Amino acid sequence: MSETSETTETTGTETANPPPPNAEDEIIRFDNLSKRFGDVTAVHPTSFSVRRGEFFALLGPSGCGKTTLLRMLSGFHAPSEGRIFIDGEDVTALPANRRPINMVFQSYAVFPHMSVGQNVAYGLKIARVPKDERARRVEEVLSLVQLNGMAERRPSQLSGGQQQRVALARALVMQPKVLLLDEPLSALDAKLREHMRGELVRLQKQVGITFIIVTHDQDEALSMADRVAVMNGGRLEQLAPPQTLYESPSSRFVADFIGRINFFAARVVAENGARVVASPVLGTLAPALTPPSAAEGEEVTVALRPEKIEVQASPPTGDDPRTRSLPGVIAEVSYYGDYCTVEVDLRGAEGSQRVTSFVPNAIRETGVQFSPGQEVWCAWWSSDILVIDEAAN
């Protein structure tokens, strides 16, 4: 993807050079936005829009540019180039305190010497909102985040999840057009983090404000967001709904970053006058799976998600609708409670490769117990195979 690439939505995947979005639909627009720190380019020229009232996620590994993008939106960083629009207004040069947005930080940043109510009312007090209205709005927002009756407590008397709610209430009470969340759940334990995901989604749908969350956690982004922008090396790799990112990744990076996946080396070859993809392990794939842009002789990558591979103790019968199956030997089995990961050394016609399969523990007593050294068969639907127009590394 070039440095000046933009995104738009087509069949779920967003590609270069979009038409201008409907102004009524967008709340945020980045127009060729970039940021450099000396000789380092943190964000390459990037253009995309965030829709009004959606839960939007910026996802990527550390150093990918997602937080820099968020800080430019919030006004904490000035862009090197490009413009930022909020609700149709060019805010590129507008100070942070004059932008119609608010932010919830990873550390919550609640004032320990103030009560919950005082924390939430702080921004309203600075804005010189009348006392009666402050009290009403604080009471309303505490009810919204389910902290009724806790206005007099100090942050030290609250759990981590409750402190997170205080930070949310303090941001929401200002009635921003956009709420920014910078890794808001990373300080919570796993169980509470999972619970707060649902709470944030409920809250966002209830208030109708656009939420933009920055996270490196794939599960967090996929489970919460309406659309996800995946960033890598300061560039936007793909912008699409969660299901599209997972089932139809536009690049090897996205396929690898979103969930677990098995990659196979392959090449585009000519067969019976048609271009097809041939893999030493998986064999020749259906012509329909060949990328239109891939030239004959070009190396590509074939990918298959672990949950798409079914491990069977015996060869598939002739009635099995799966169009592909190969023998193999189990190398490792790891138990995770609700499922097992089964590593299989798959034997293809011209080579072998270890693959990972997710086997659900759907019933307490399974009819088949897999163990290392066991001869098995792996089967999958041809429609579950992905072909990515990039060479396997």
ZAMARGU-4260 file (C-alpha; in steps of 0.2 Angstrom, whole numbers, plus 5000, padded with zeros to 4 digits):
<rodrens>
0) 5000/5000/5000 | 5007/5017/4995 | 5010/5031/5007 | 4996/5041/5000 | 4983/5027/5000
5) 4966/5030/5006 | 4951/5019/5010 | 4933/5017/5006 | 4921/5002/5008 | 4918/4990/4994
10) 4911/4973/4998 | 4917/4975/5016 | 4935/4979/5012 | 4941/4997/5010 | 4952/5001/4996
15) 4962/5016/4989 | 4955/5033/4983 | 4937/5033/4990 | 4923/5045/4984 | 4919/5059/4997
20) 4908/5052/5010 | 4891/5059/5013 | 4893/5073/5025 | 4878/5068/5035 | 4886/5051/5039
25) 4904/5056/5044 | 4909/5064/5060 | 4928/5063/5058 | 4938/5064/5042 | 4957/5063/5040
30) 4963/5071/5024 | 4980/5065/5019 | 4986/5066/5037 | 5004/5062/5042 | 5015/5065/5057
35) 5034/5065/5057 | 5046/5066/5072 | 5062/5072/5065 | 5068/5058/5053 | 5055/5046/5059
40) 5038/5045/5050 | 5025/5039/5063 | 5010/5041/5052 | 5011/5041/5033 | 4999/5051/5023
45) 4982/5043/5028 | 4964/5047/5023 | 4948/5039/5030 | 4932/5044/5039 | 4923/5039/5055
50) 4904/5038/5054 | 4892/5047/5065 | 4887/5036/5080 | 4898/5021/5076 | 4910/5012/5088
55) 4927/5013/5079 | 4943/5005/5083 | 4961/5009/5079 | 4970/4992/5080 | 4989/4988/5078
60) 5005/4983/5087 | 5015/4995/5097 | 5023/5008/5086 | 5011/5006/5072 | 5005/5025/5073
65) 4987/5022/5081 | 4991/5032/5096 | 4999/5046/5086 | 4984/5047/5075 | 4973/5048/5091
70) 4983/5062/5098 | 4982/5072/5082 | 4964/5070/5083 | 4963/5076/5101 | 4974/5091/5097
75) 4989/5085/5108 | 5000/5083/5092 | 5000/5094/5077 | 5000/5085/5060 | 5015/5087/5049
80) 5003/5088/5034 | 4985/5085/5030 | 4969/5091/5039 | 4957/5085/5052 | 4938/5088/5051
85) 4926/5086/5065 | 4907/5087/5060 | 4912/5096/5045 | 4923/5109/5053 | 4942/5110/5050
90) 4950/5108/5067 | 4968/5106/5062 | 4974/5122/5070 | 4961/5122/5084 | 4968/5119/5102
95) 4963/5103/5111 | 4952/5112/5123 | 4941/5119/5109 | 4938/5103/5100 | 4921/5094/5103
100) 4929/5078/5110 | 4934/5071/5126 | 4947/5057/5131 | 4948/5043/5143 | 4966/5038/5146
105) 4973/5021/5150 | 4978/5027/5168 | 4960/5034/5171 | 4968/5050/5178 | 4955/5052/5192
110) 4959/5064/5205 | 4962/5054/5221 | 4958/5069/5233 | 4941/5072/5226 | 4925/5062/5228
115) 4917/5053/5213 | 4905/5067/5211 | 4918/5080/5212 | 4929/5071/5199 | 4914/5069/5187
120) 4909/5088/5190 | 4926/5095/5188 | 4925/5099/5169 | 4908/5106/5171 | 4915/5117/5185
125) 4929/5123/5174 | 4917/5127/5161 | 4907/5137/5173 | 4891/5127/5171 | 4878/5133/5185
130) 4878/5122/5201 | 4860/5116/5199 | 4864/5110/5181 | 4880/5102/5186 | 4872/5092/5200
135) 4858/5086/5188 | 4871/5081/5174 | 4882/5072/5187 | 4868/5062/5194 | 4862/5057/5176
140) 4879/5051/5170 | 4883/5042/5186 | 4866/5032/5183 | 4871/5029/5165 | 4888/5021/5170
145) 4879/5012/5185 | 4888/5021/5199 | 4872/5026/5208 | 4874/5031/5226 | 4893/5032/5225
150) 4895/5051/5222 | 4903/5053/5239 | 4916/5039/5238 | 4934/5042/5235 | 4943/5033/5221
155) 4953/5023/5233 | 4937/5015/5239 | 4933/5009/5221 | 4938/4994/5211 | 4947/4996/5195
160) 4932/4993/5185 | 4923/5007/5195 | 4937/5019/5193 | 4936/5016/5174 | 4917/5020/5175
165) 4922/5037/5184 | 4934/5041/5170 | 4920/5037/5157 | 4907/5048/5167 | 4919/5062/5168
170) 4921/5062/5149 | 4903/5059/5145 | 4896/5073/5157 | 4904/5086/5145 | 4893/5079/5131
175) 4906/5078/5118 | 4903/5074/5100 | 4916/5061/5100 | 4924/5051/5114 | 4942/5044/5112
180) 4947/5029/5122 | 4966/5026/5123 | 4969/5008/5128 | 4955/5010/5142 | 4954/4992/5148
185) 4973/4987/5148 | 4975/4990/5167 | 4960/4978/5171 | 4962/4959/5174 | 4956/4948/5161
190) 4939/4944/5168 | 4935/4962/5172 | 4941/4967/5155 | 4929/4955/5146 | 4915/4962/5156
195) 4919/4980/5153 | 4919/4977/5134 | 4901/4973/5135 | 4898/4988/5146 | 4907/5000/5134
200) 4896/4994/5119 | 4880/4995/5129 | 4885/5013/5135 | 4890/5018/5117 | 4873/5012/5110
205) 4864/5020/5124 | 4871/5038/5122 | 4874/5037/5103 | 4890/5046/5104 | 4904/5041/5092
210) 4917/5031/5101 | 4935/5029/5095 | 4946/5016/5104 | 4964/5013/5102 | 4970/4995/5106
215) 4983/4982/5102 | 4970/4968/5108 | 4962/4960/5093 | 4948/4952/5103 | 4944/4969/5110
220) 4943/4977/5093 | 4933/4963/5085 | 4921/4961/5099 | 4917/4980/5102 | 4919/4989/5086
225) 4907/4992/5071 | 4923/4995/5060 | 4941/4992/5063 | 4956/5001/5055 | 4971/4990/5056
230) 4988/5000/5056 | 5005/4994/5053 | 5021/5004/5052 | 5012/5020/5051 | 5001/5015/5037
235) 4983/5010/5036 | 4982/4991/5030 | 4964/4988/5030 | 4948/4996/5036 | 4933/4985/5037
240) 4920/4977/5049 | 4927/4964/5061 | 4920/4949/5051 | 4928/4955/5035 | 4945/4958/5043
245) 4945/4940/5050 | 4937/4931/5035 | 4944/4942/5020 | 4960/4950/5026 | 4967/4961/5012
250) 4986/4957/5016 | 4997/4944/5025 | 4999/4956/5039 | 4981/4958/5043 | 4978/4939/5041
255) 4992/4936/5053 | 4988/4949/5066 | 4970/4946/5067 | 4968/4929/5076 | 4978/4913/5072
260) 4981/4906/5055 | 4991/4893/5045 | 5001/4899/5030 | 5006/4889/5015 | 5018/4894/5001
265) 5010/4893/4983 | 5013/4899/4965 | 5001/4904/4951 | 5003/4891/4937 | 4994/4887/4920
270) 4983/4872/4920 | 4972/4868/4905 | 4973/4885/4899 | 4968/4893/4915 | 4978/4901/4929
275) 4977/4892/4946 | 4986/4892/4962 | 4997/4877/4966 | 5003/4873/4983 | 5016/4859/4987
280) 5006/4854/5002 | 4988/4858/4998 | 4989/4854/4979 | 4980/4863/4965 | 4966/4875/4971
285) 4950/4879/4962 | 4953/4893/4948 | 4940/4904/4957 | 4953/4906/4972 | 4966/4913/4960
290) 4969/4932/4963 | 4964/4942/4947 | 4979/4952/4949 | 4992/4938/4951 | 5002/4934/4936
295) 5008/4917/4930 | 5023/4912/4940 | 5020/4924/4954 | 5022/4917/4972 | 5007/4919/4983
300) 5001/4914/5000 | 4988/4902/5004 | 4980/4903/5022 | 4968/4893/5032 | 4961/4897/5049
305) 4964/4883/5063 | 4945/4882/5067 | 4942/4879/5048 | 4952/4863/5049 | 4943/4847/5056
310) 4954/4833/5063 | 4947/4816/5060 | 4953/4799/5066 | 4948/4790/5050 | 4948/4795/5031
315) 4933/4806/5026 | 4920/4795/5017 | 4915/4798/4999 | 4899/4807/5005 | 4909/4820/5015
320) 4905/4837/5006 | 4922/4844/5010 | 4932/4845/4994 | 4949/4844/5003 | 4957/4832/5015
325) 4975/4826/5019 | 4983/4813/5030 | 4995/4818/5044 | 5002/4814/5061 | 4998/4823/5077
330) 5013/4831/5084 | 5006/4841/5100 | 4990/4843/5109 | 4986/4857/5121 | 4971/4858/5132
335) 4962/4875/5134 | 4946/4870/5143 | 4933/4874/5129 | 4945/4868/5115 | 4961/4860/5111
340) 4975/4866/5099 | 4980/4851/5089 | 4997/4852/5079 | 4997/4840/5064 | 5011/4837/5053
345) 5001/4837/5037 | 5007/4826/5022 | 5004/4833/5005 | 5008/4826/4988 | 5024/4836/4986
350) 5029/4841/5004 | 5023/4842/5022 | 5020/4856/5034 | 5014/4857/5052 | 4997/4865/5054
355) 4987/4870/5069 | 4968/4865/5071 | 4956/4871/5085 | 4946/4856/5091 | 4931/4861/5102
360) 4928/4851/5118 | 4909/4852/5114 | 4904/4837/5125 | 4911/4831/5142 | 4916/4813/5135
365) 4922/4815/5117 | 4921/4800/5106 | 4939/4803/5099 | 4954/4806/5110 | 4968/4814/5100
370) 4986/4811/5106 | 5004/4814/5099 | 5009/4801/5086 | 4991/4797/5081 | 4988/4795/5062
375) 4974/4807/5057 | 4965/4816/5043 | 4963/4834/5041 | 4948/4840/5031 | 4941/4858/5026
380) 4930/4867/5014 | 4938/4874/4999 | 4928/4890/5002 | 4937/4892/5019 | 4954/4894/5010
385) 4961/4911/5008 | 4974/4916/4994 | 4984/4932/4997 | 4992/4940/4983 | 5009/4941/4993
390) 5023/4929/4993 | 5025/4918/5009 | 5040/4923/5020
</rodrens>
